Amino acid sequence: MQLYEAIEGRRSVSQLGLPVPGHDVLARVFAAAGRAPDHRVLRPWRYLVIEGDAALRRLGDLFLAGMRSVDPERAERDAVKLQNMPLRAPMIIVAVLRLQDHPGVPAWEQWLSLGASVQNLLLALHGEGYAAMWRTGDVTGLDQVR
């Protein structure tokens, strides 16, 4: 796949299903993510792969517990929704910013580097023939979830 074809053809896909990328594909995808612009080579990104029914259900339980800690009424009202959020895909790759205190690289630049890394990851998955989407939401900012 040519570069411009990959960029122009990549779309977020909300209905994700099997198969998921194997370890060899993930190794290539994470290598591509690691080629993002990165001032001072801080590598401020980390990735977690969550797959399998049990792990995805544990993540849903964490979403519910995190919401209970900040908004018990919403947690009660949306309990099933919160628990089922991770079940919309068979694999979730979590992008995590490892913000570092560096005099020459401000926090905003590290956030941009993480974003560029995620874009590389999405393009690499597309190039490998997999659908993907970038999804956040308010639960990702909860202390207990982070």
Contacts in CASP RR format, 6 or more apart in sequence:
PFRMAT RR
TARGET T0000
AUTHOR 0000-0000-0000
METHOD contacts of the structure
MODEL  1
MQLYEAIEGRRSVSQLGLPVPGHDVLARVFAAAGRAPDHRVLRPWRYLVI
EGDAALRRLGDLFLAGMRSVDPERAERDAVKLQNMPLRAPMIIVAVLRLQ
DHPGVPAWEQWLSLGASVQNLLLALHGEGYAAMWRTGDVTGLDQVR
1 126 0 8 1.000
1 127 0 8 1.000
6 123 0 8 1.000
6 126 0 8 1.000
6 127 0 8 1.000
7 123 0 8 1.000
9 126 0 8 1.000
10 122 0 8 1.000
10 123 0 8 1.000
10 126 0 8 1.000
12 132 0 8 1.000
12 133 0 8 1.000
12 134 0 8 1.000
13 131 0 8 1.000
13 132 0 8 1.000
13 133 0 8 1.000
14 88 0 8 1.000
14 133 0 8 1.000
16 88 0 8 1.000
16 89 0 8 1.000
16 90 0 8 1.000
16 91 0 8 1.000
16 131 0 8 1.000
16 132 0 8 1.000
16 133 0 8 1.000
17 89 0 8 1.000
17 90 0 8 1.000
17 131 0 8 1.000
18 90 0 8 1.000
20 51 0 8 1.000
20 90 0 8 1.000
20 91 0 8 1.000
20 130 0 8 1.000
21 29 0 8 1.000
21 91 0 8 1.000
21 125 0 8 1.000
21 128 0 8 1.000
21 130 0 8 1.000
25 128 0 8 1.000
25 130 0 8 1.000
26 49 0 8 1.000
28 124 0 8 1.000
28 128 0 8 1.000
29 121 0 8 1.000
29 124 0 8 1.000
29 125 0 8 1.000
29 128 0 8 1.000
30 47 0 8 1.000
30 121 0 8 1.000
32 120 0 8 1.000
32 121 0 8 1.000
32 123 0 8 1.000
32 124 0 8 1.000
33 45 0 8 1.000
33 47 0 8 1.000
33 117 0 8 1.000
33 118 0 8 1.000
33 120 0 8 1.000
33 121 0 8 1.000
33 124 0 8 1.000
34 43 0 8 1.000
34 45 0 8 1.000
34 117 0 8 1.000
34 120 0 8 1.000
35 120 0 8 1.000
36 45 0 8 1.000
36 113 0 8 1.000
36 114 0 8 1.000
36 115 0 8 1.000
36 116 0 8 1.000
36 117 0 8 1.000
36 119 0 8 1.000
36 120 0 8 1.000
37 112 0 8 1.000
37 113 0 8 1.000
37 116 0 8 1.000
38 44 0 8 1.000
38 113 0 8 1.000
38 117 0 8 1.000
39 104 0 8 1.000
39 105 0 8 1.000
39 109 0 8 1.000
39 113 0 8 1.000
40 102 0 8 1.000
40 104 0 8 1.000
40 105 0 8 1.000
42 100 0 8 1.000
42 102 0 8 1.000
42 105 0 8 1.000
42 110 0 8 1.000
42 113 0 8 1.000
43 98 0 8 1.000
44 97 0 8 1.000
44 98 0 8 1.000
44 99 0 8 1.000
44 100 0 8 1.000
44 110 0 8 1.000
44 113 0 8 1.000
44 114 0 8 1.000
45 95 0 8 1.000
45 96 0 8 1.000
45 97 0 8 1.000
45 98 0 8 1.000
45 113 0 8 1.000
45 114 0 8 1.000
45 115 0 8 1.000
45 117 0 8 1.000
45 118 0 8 1.000
46 95 0 8 1.000
46 96 0 8 1.000
46 97 0 8 1.000
46 98 0 8 1.000
47 93 0 8 1.000
47 94 0 8 1.000
47 95 0 8 1.000
47 96 0 8 1.000
47 121 0 8 1.000
48 93 0 8 1.000
48 94 0 8 1.000
48 96 0 8 1.000
49 91 0 8 1.000
49 92 0 8 1.000
49 93 0 8 1.000
49 94 0 8 1.000
50 56 0 8 1.000
50 59 0 8 1.000
50 86 0 8 1.000
50 91 0 8 1.000
50 92 0 8 1.000
50 93 0 8 1.000
50 94 0 8 1.000
51 90 0 8 1.000
51 91 0 8 1.000
51 92 0 8 1.000
52 90 0 8 1.000
52 91 0 8 1.000
53 87 0 8 1.000
56 86 0 8 1.000
56 87 0 8 1.000
56 90 0 8 1.000
56 92 0 8 1.000
57 83 0 8 1.000
57 86 0 8 1.000
57 87 0 8 1.000
59 86 0 8 1.000
59 92 0 8 1.000
60 82 0 8 1.000
60 83 0 8 1.000
60 84 0 8 1.000
60 85 0 8 1.000
60 86 0 8 1.000
60 87 0 8 1.000
61 83 0 8 1.000
62 144 0 8 1.000
62 145 0 8 1.000
63 82 0 8 1.000
63 83 0 8 1.000
63 85 0 8 1.000
63 86 0 8 1.000
63 139 0 8 1.000
63 142 0 8 1.000
63 145 0 8 1.000
64 75 0 8 1.000
64 79 0 8 1.000
64 82 0 8 1.000
64 83 0 8 1.000
65 144 0 8 1.000
66 75 0 8 1.000
66 139 0 8 1.000
66 142 0 8 1.000
66 143 0 8 1.000
66 144 0 8 1.000
66 145 0 8 1.000
67 74 0 8 1.000
67 75 0 8 1.000
67 78 0 8 1.000
67 82 0 8 1.000
67 139 0 8 1.000
67 142 0 8 1.000
68 75 0 8 1.000
69 142 0 8 1.000
69 143 0 8 1.000
69 144 0 8 1.000
70 142 0 8 1.000
75 82 0 8 1.000
82 139 0 8 1.000
85 139 0 8 1.000
86 92 0 8 1.000
93 121 0 8 1.000
95 114 0 8 1.000
95 115 0 8 1.000
95 117 0 8 1.000
95 118 0 8 1.000
95 121 0 8 1.000
97 110 0 8 1.000
97 111 0 8 1.000
97 114 0 8 1.000
99 107 0 8 1.000
99 110 0 8 1.000
100 110 0 8 1.000
118 134 0 8 1.000
121 132 0 8 1.000
122 132 0 8 1.000
122 134 0 8 1.000
125 131 0 8 1.000
125 132 0 8 1.000
126 132 0 8 1.000
139 145 0 8 1.000
140 146 0 8 1.000
END
